[in-house]
């Protein structure tokens, strides 16, 4: 074989390897924006912002699920970003802050200290998906540096997490089109990282007997990265605030670690808003309704906590009110979305028809009401009738089955005929109400039909802002308790 041919073959081999590397890097880039389970890539959204945040929050799920950027905006007009992720150790917080500050430097950084209770090592497989999220979003160099401290990982595991594609490749069959949306939003540019908890409430007792718990010692690695965070903020001229959100399951061991954080904060003259076990009355936290089963704040409690933080920030730091500033319009959009999401969940939580009708009059909702059969004879009709009438649904104009559609807070269609059809584009979907030859009225979305109850009232609400069905429910035997309508 001649020298020229060898060089050509070598060139082809190099070109092939470069192509393979490019494909693998591309796969990483695609899969990294998809959620791990239900988590989303807030860090990528943060570093791609074109307008700087005045406040950034970092930390665990007690940050991303509980520091509500919309509530902070509504309360004080502060442009904030929440770069929290579930399972984010203090070490991960440091690296995420370092990368975030390389693209923009906030005036204030809030650091959730919940994981001061944990070592910086990921020591069980329970945390490996957290590590993928927290390290997978880092740059190559920062990921390499942070992985070296993971003594619990084998060299092979470390290499997998460094390259990423050996971990990501098993996720391909789990992906859907919604996997690439930012927290369910078609317009990802408006998302500021907050991921609310919208599950049912769980009643807790407020913690007690923890006021005299002696301080313990922070894990050596945790202390080291706390000091790295402090140095980073001093170097960048960022005001640092430690925060600890209400947590009803706090025990003696966790409280001892929080006391150690308080000592650290005093040493470095750092404000520490520690409301893990006390001071809940100042925030307005209700232990009976503001938490979900995992002891995280639900969306209502998170809004209270965040408004409290916003008030503190406004009082103690020179932060501009950005409301009305066109450059910060995406924060207004974010706040509108979060507010609407909360309103939608409030509607889902209602059981009676009267309360559901009252909640469904939101101007961002399109709601269809179908009344059939002996609906006037169902228990609780009087209060349901009054609620429908207050919403502009005049059922008395028809003697039998009827259908109404309200949009933007006003009734836009009604019919008591044996055949009718109405449709409108809402968000990215087309909503249709139709009836043929005296048959059952149907409420439809693309590829989905919701059949109306033969006797009673059926209600379908669609949120054009969040672009999703808020609920499809029917009331048949009583107007005090709803049932979910099956999708055809």
Buried (B, 14 or more C-beta within 10 A) or exposed (E): EEEEEEEEEEEEEEEEEEEEEEEBBEBBEBBBBBBBEEBBBBBBBBBEBEEBBBBBBBBBBBBBBBBBBBBBBBBBBBBBBBBBBBBBBBBBBBBBBBBBBEEBBBBBBBBBBBBBBBBBBBEEEEBBBBBBBBBBBBEEEBBBEBBEBBEBBEEEBBEBBBBBBBBBEEBEEEEEEEBBBBBBBEEBEBBBBBBBBBEEBBEBEBBEEBEEBEBBEBBEBBBBBBBBBBEBBEEBEBBBBBBBBBBBEBEEEBBBBBBBBBEBBEEBEBBBBBBBBBEBEEBBBBBEEBBBEEBBBBBBBBBBBBBBBBBBBBEEBEBEEBBEBEEBBBBBBBBBBBBBBBBBBBBBBBBBBBBBBBBBBBEBBBBBBBBBBEBBEBEBBEBBBEBBEEBBBEBEEBEEBBBBBBBEBEBEBBBBEEEBEBEBEBBEBEBBBBBEEEEBBBBBBEEEBBBBBBBBBBBBBBBBBBBBBBBBBBBBEBBBBBEEBEEE
